[in-house]
C-alpha cells in the first residue's frame, strides 16, 4: 500500500469517527429519588442499556434527588424542553391529566389478576396518547406495590376498622377513598408525617413497605396492615423534541428496551415489595389482610372510582378509564 493510500485510509477513518461523535447525544435524565432508591436503580439500568445498545450514540445521564426538576414540575419541564427527560410521578401529573388519578388511587391497578406488568402493557397506548398532548413521549412505566396502612395503635384488618381514624392521605382522590370508609383524611406534607404520628395528630398513614422502612415510620406507627394495594406509578418521559432528534433506528431501540423495562422492572419491584414485607415482620408488626377483606375494600371503593370516571370527558382519558375499570373487576 502506498503512503498516499495509507494517508487516505487514515483520513477516512478519522472522518468517520468525527461523524459518529457529532451524532452522539447526551441527555440529562431527572430522577426524583436518591441513587439507592429502587426506582432510581431501575432508571439507571435502563439508561445503561440504551447507551450500550446504541454504542453511546444516545445517552441518558441520571441526575438524582430531583436536582434538575422537582416532582410537581417534571411534566411541564420536559414538555417545554427545559429538561430533556425525567422519571415523572403519576400523582403529580393527575392535575394536568385527570384520568391519571385512577392510577394514583390505592387499588387503581391490579396486582395479580392479571399481573400488573400485563395491565401496564394494556393501558400504555392510552398513556402515550395522553402524554403526547403534553408534548412528551412516554417510554416506560413502573408501579408502586404493597400499599397498606401504618398505624400507631393497632391493625386495620377490615374496612369497618377505618371508621373514625385520622388517616394521612395524599391528594383529593385518596382523601375520598378514606372518607368512603368513614375515616377522616388529613393532608400533610411528607416532612411532617413522622411528628404527626408521634403526637397523635394522625392515627394512620397510607404508605408502602419500602417507604415505611426507609423513613423509620415503624418507630411511631409500628402496626402495618398489608392490603397489597397497587397504585400510583412512575413514567419515564422524554420531550417530543428529543424524541424527534433520534434516528428511526435509535427510536426503535429505545422503544424496545423501554417496553422490556416496563415488564422486568415491574416484576423486580414486586420482588422488592415482598422482601420489604418480610423485613416489616421482623422490624415492626405485620398483618396481611385476607383476600376476602381486600375484595370488600375494592367494592367499597367502587363509587369513588365511578365518580372519577364520570368526570373524564376526553376520548383518550375515557379509553384509559374503561380499561382500568375492567381490570379492577
C-alpha positions as CSV (number, residue, x, y, z in Angstrom):
1,X,0.0,0.0,0.0
2,X,1.3,3.4,-1.0
3,X,1.9,6.2,1.5
4,X,-0.9,8.2,-0.2
5,X,-3.3,5.2,0.2
6,X,-2.5,4.8,3.9
7,X,-3.0,8.6,4.4
8,X,-6.3,8.4,2.6
9,X,-7.4,5.5,4.8
10,X,-6.5,7.2,8.0
11,X,-8.3,10.4,6.9
12,X,-11.4,8.3,6.1
13,X,-11.3,6.6,9.5
14,X,-10.9,9.9,11.3
15,X,-13.8,11.5,9.4
16,X,-16.0,8.5,10.3
17,X,-15.1,8.9,14.0
18,X,-15.8,12.6,13.9
19,X,-19.2,11.9,12.3
20,X,-20.1,9.4,15.0
21,X,-19.0,11.8,17.7
22,X,-21.1,14.6,16.1
23,X,-24.2,12.5,16.2
24,X,-23.8,11.2,19.7
25,X,-26.3,12.8,22.1
26,X,-26.3,13.0,25.9
27,X,-29.5,13.9,27.7
28,X,-29.8,14.6,31.4
29,X,-32.3,12.3,33.0
30,X,-34.0,13.7,36.1
31,X,-34.8,11.1,38.8
32,X,-36.9,12.1,41.8
33,X,-35.2,9.9,44.4
34,X,-31.7,9.2,45.6
35,X,-29.3,6.8,43.9
36,X,-30.1,3.9,46.3
37,X,-33.9,4.0,45.7
38,X,-35.3,1.0,43.9
39,X,-37.0,3.2,41.3
40,X,-33.8,5.1,40.6
41,X,-31.8,1.9,40.2
42,X,-34.2,0.8,37.5
43,X,-33.8,4.2,35.8
44,X,-30.0,3.7,35.8
45,X,-30.3,0.2,34.5
46,X,-32.5,1.4,31.6
47,X,-30.2,4.3,30.8
48,X,-27.2,2.0,30.8
49,X,-28.9,-0.4,28.4
50,X,-29.8,2.4,26.0
51,X,-26.2,3.6,25.9
52,X,-24.9,0.1,25.4
53,X,-27.4,-0.7,22.6
54,X,-26.7,2.5,20.7
55,X,-22.9,2.3,21.2
56,X,-23.1,5.6,23.2
57,X,-24.9,7.5,20.5
58,X,-27.9,8.0,22.8
59,X,-27.0,8.5,26.5
60,X,-29.4,9.4,29.3
61,X,-27.4,10.7,32.2
62,X,-29.1,10.2,35.6
63,X,-29.4,13.1,38.0
64,X,-30.8,12.2,41.4
65,X,-32.9,13.6,44.2
66,X,-34.9,16.0,42.0
67,X,-31.8,18.1,41.4
68,X,-32.8,19.0,37.8
69,X,-36.5,19.5,38.5
70,X,-39.0,18.9,41.3
71,X,-41.6,16.1,41.2
72,X,-44.6,18.5,40.6
73,X,-42.8,20.3,37.8
74,X,-41.3,17.4,35.9
75,X,-44.1,17.1,33.2
76,X,-44.1,20.8,32.3
77,X,-40.3,20.9,32.3
78,X,-39.9,18.0,29.9
79,X,-42.8,19.2,27.7
80,X,-41.4,22.7,27.4
81,X,-37.8,21.4,26.7
82,X,-36.3,22.8,29.9
83,X,-35.3,19.2,30.9
84,X,-34.8,16.6,28.2
85,X,-36.0,13.5,30.2
86,X,-37.4,12.6,33.6
87,X,-39.0,9.9,35.6
88,X,-42.3,11.5,36.4
89,X,-44.7,10.6,39.2
90,X,-48.3,9.9,38.1
91,X,-49.9,11.5,41.1
92,X,-48.0,14.7,40.3
93,X,-49.4,14.7,36.7
94,X,-53.1,14.0,37.5
95,X,-53.9,17.7,37.9
96,X,-53.0,18.1,34.2
97,X,-54.1,14.6,33.1
98,X,-57.2,14.0,35.2
99,X,-57.6,10.3,34.2
100,X,-54.2,9.6,35.8
101,X,-55.9,9.9,39.2
102,X,-57.4,6.4,38.6
103,X,-53.8,5.0,38.6
104,X,-52.9,7.3,41.6
105,X,-55.6,5.8,43.9
106,X,-54.9,2.8,46.0
107,X,-56.1,-0.3,44.1
108,X,-56.2,1.6,40.8
109,X,-54.1,-1.1,39.2
110,X,-54.4,-4.9,39.5
111,X,-51.7,-6.8,41.4
112,X,-52.2,-10.4,40.4
113,X,-55.3,-10.9,38.2
114,X,-54.0,-10.0,35.7
115,X,-50.3,-9.4,36.8
116,X,-49.6,-5.7,36.9
117,X,-47.0,-6.0,34.1
118,X,-49.7,-7.2,31.8
119,X,-52.0,-4.5,32.8
120,X,-49.3,-1.9,32.2
121,X,-48.9,-3.1,28.7
122,X,-52.6,-3.0,28.1
123,X,-53.0,0.7,29.2
124,X,-49.7,2.0,27.8
125,X,-51.0,3.1,24.4
126,X,-53.5,5.4,26.1
127,X,-50.8,6.8,28.4
128,X,-48.7,7.5,25.3
129,X,-51.6,9.4,23.7
130,X,-52.4,11.4,26.8
131,X,-48.8,12.5,27.3
132,X,-48.2,13.2,23.7
133,X,-50.8,16.0,24.1
134,X,-48.4,17.5,26.7
135,X,-45.5,17.4,24.2
136,X,-43.8,14.4,25.8
137,X,-43.1,10.9,24.7
138,X,-43.9,8.2,27.3
139,X,-41.3,5.4,27.3
140,X,-42.0,3.0,30.2
141,X,-44.0,2.7,33.4
142,X,-43.5,1.0,36.8
143,X,-45.9,0.8,39.7
144,X,-45.7,1.1,43.5
145,X,-46.6,-2.2,45.1
146,X,-47.8,-3.2,48.6
147,X,-49.9,-0.3,49.7
148,X,-51.3,-0.5,53.2
149,X,-51.8,1.3,56.4
150,X,-49.2,2.1,59.0
151,X,-50.9,2.9,62.4
152,X,-49.9,4.0,65.9
153,X,-52.2,1.8,68.0
154,X,-53.3,-1.3,66.1
155,X,-54.0,-3.1,62.8
156,X,-56.8,-2.1,60.4
157,X,-57.9,-5.6,59.5
158,X,-61.3,-4.9,57.8
159,X,-63.0,-1.9,56.2
160,X,-65.0,-1.4,59.4
161,X,-61.8,-0.6,61.2
162,X,-61.2,2.5,59.1
163,X,-64.1,4.4,60.6
164,X,-63.2,7.3,62.9
165,X,-59.5,7.0,62.1
166,X,-57.5,10.1,61.2
167,X,-55.5,9.0,58.1
168,X,-52.9,10.9,56.2
169,X,-53.9,10.8,52.6
170,X,-52.1,12.2,49.6
171,X,-54.3,14.1,47.3
172,X,-58.0,14.6,46.6
173,X,-58.9,11.1,45.5
174,X,-57.1,9.2,48.2
175,X,-59.0,11.5,50.6
176,X,-62.2,10.4,49.1
177,X,-61.2,6.8,49.5
178,X,-60.6,7.4,53.2
179,X,-64.0,9.2,53.5
180,X,-65.8,6.3,51.8
181,X,-64.8,4.1,54.7
182,X,-65.7,6.5,57.4
183,X,-62.2,7.7,58.1
184,X,-61.1,11.3,58.4
185,X,-58.4,12.2,55.7
186,X,-55.6,14.6,56.8
187,X,-53.5,16.5,54.4
188,X,-49.8,16.7,55.5
189,X,-46.5,17.3,53.7
190,X,-44.3,14.3,53.8
191,X,-41.8,16.1,56.1
192,X,-44.5,16.4,58.9
193,X,-45.8,12.8,58.9
194,X,-43.4,11.3,61.4
195,X,-44.1,14.0,64.0
196,X,-47.9,13.9,63.3
197,X,-48.0,10.2,64.0
198,X,-45.8,10.7,67.1
199,X,-48.1,13.2,68.7
200,X,-51.3,11.7,67.5
201,X,-52.4,14.4,65.0
202,X,-53.0,11.4,62.7
203,X,-53.6,7.7,63.6
204,X,-52.5,6.1,60.4
205,X,-50.7,6.7,57.1
206,X,-51.4,5.2,53.7
207,X,-48.0,4.0,52.5
208,X,-45.9,1.2,51.1
209,X,-43.5,-1.1,52.9
210,X,-40.3,0.3,51.3
211,X,-41.1,3.8,52.3
212,X,-42.4,2.6,55.7
213,X,-38.9,1.1,56.4
214,X,-36.7,3.8,54.7
215,X,-38.4,6.6,56.7
216,X,-38.3,4.7,60.0
217,X,-42.0,5.2,60.3
218,X,-42.2,2.0,62.3
219,X,-40.8,3.9,65.3
220,X,-44.0,5.8,65.7
221,X,-46.5,3.7,63.8
222,X,-45.4,0.0,64.3
223,X,-48.6,-1.7,63.0
224,X,-48.6,-2.3,59.3
225,X,-51.8,-3.6,57.7
226,X,-50.8,-5.0,54.3
227,X,-53.7,-4.6,51.8
228,X,-51.4,-5.3,48.8
229,X,-52.7,-2.2,47.0
230,X,-51.1,-1.4,43.7
231,X,-51.4,2.3,42.9
232,X,-49.5,5.3,41.6
233,X,-46.7,4.8,39.2
234,X,-43.6,6.4,37.7
235,X,-43.3,7.0,33.9
236,X,-40.1,7.8,32.2
237,X,-40.7,10.5,29.6
238,X,-38.7,12.5,27.1
239,X,-39.6,15.7,25.3
240,X,-41.0,15.3,21.8
241,X,-38.2,17.5,20.6
242,X,-35.7,15.0,22.0
243,X,-37.6,12.0,20.5
244,X,-37.8,13.7,17.1
245,X,-34.0,14.2,17.1
246,X,-33.3,10.5,17.3
247,X,-33.0,8.4,14.1
248,X,-35.6,5.8,13.3
249,X,-33.2,3.1,14.3
250,X,-32.5,4.7,17.7
251,X,-36.2,5.3,18.4
252,X,-36.9,1.6,17.6
253,X,-34.1,0.5,20.0
254,X,-35.2,2.8,22.8
255,X,-38.8,1.7,22.4
256,X,-37.8,-1.9,22.6
257,X,-35.7,-1.5,25.7
258,X,-38.4,0.6,27.3
259,X,-41.1,-2.0,26.7
260,X,-38.8,-4.6,28.2
261,X,-38.2,-2.4,31.3
262,X,-41.9,-2.0,31.9
263,X,-42.2,-5.8,32.3
264,X,-38.9,-6.6,34.0
265,X,-38.9,-3.5,36.2
266,X,-42.4,-4.3,37.4
267,X,-41.5,-7.9,38.3
268,X,-38.4,-6.7,40.1
269,X,-40.4,-4.2,42.2
270,X,-42.9,-7.0,43.1
271,X,-39.9,-9.0,44.5
272,X,-38.6,-6.0,46.4
273,X,-42.0,-5.4,47.9
274,X,-42.2,-9.0,49.2
275,X,-38.7,-8.7,50.7
276,X,-39.7,-5.5,52.4
277,X,-42.9,-7.1,53.9
278,X,-40.7,-9.8,55.4
279,X,-38.5,-7.1,56.9
280,X,-41.6,-5.4,58.3
281,X,-42.4,-8.6,60.1
282,X,-39.1,-8.5,61.9
283,X,-38.7,-4.7,62.3
284,X,-42.3,-3.9,63.2
285,X,-45.7,-5.7,63.3
286,X,-47.3,-7.0,60.1
287,X,-50.9,-8.2,59.4
288,X,-51.6,-9.5,55.9
289,X,-55.2,-8.6,55.2
290,X,-57.2,-11.6,53.9
291,X,-58.2,-11.8,50.2
292,X,-61.8,-11.6,51.3
293,X,-61.3,-8.3,53.1
294,X,-59.2,-6.9,50.3
295,X,-62.2,-7.7,47.9
296,X,-64.6,-6.0,50.3
297,X,-62.3,-2.9,50.2
298,X,-62.2,-2.9,46.4
299,X,-66.0,-3.0,46.2
300,X,-66.4,-0.3,48.9
301,X,-64.2,2.0,46.7
302,X,-66.2,1.3,43.5
303,X,-68.3,4.5,43.9
304,X,-65.1,6.6,44.2
305,X,-63.7,5.2,41.0
306,X,-67.1,5.7,39.3
307,X,-67.2,9.3,40.5
308,X,-63.8,9.9,38.9
309,X,-64.7,8.2,35.7
310,X,-67.9,10.3,35.3
311,X,-65.7,13.5,35.2
312,X,-63.5,12.4,32.4
313,X,-64.5,13.8,29.0
314,X,-61.6,13.4,26.6
315,X,-61.5,10.2,24.4
316,X,-58.0,9.0,25.4
317,X,-58.9,9.6,29.1
318,X,-62.1,7.6,28.7
319,X,-60.3,4.8,27.0
320,X,-57.8,4.6,29.8
321,X,-60.5,4.7,32.5
322,X,-62.5,2.0,30.7
323,X,-59.5,-0.4,30.5
324,X,-58.6,0.2,34.2
325,X,-62.2,-0.2,35.3
326,X,-62.4,-3.6,33.6
327,X,-59.1,-4.6,35.1
328,X,-60.4,-3.8,38.6
329,X,-63.4,-6.2,38.3
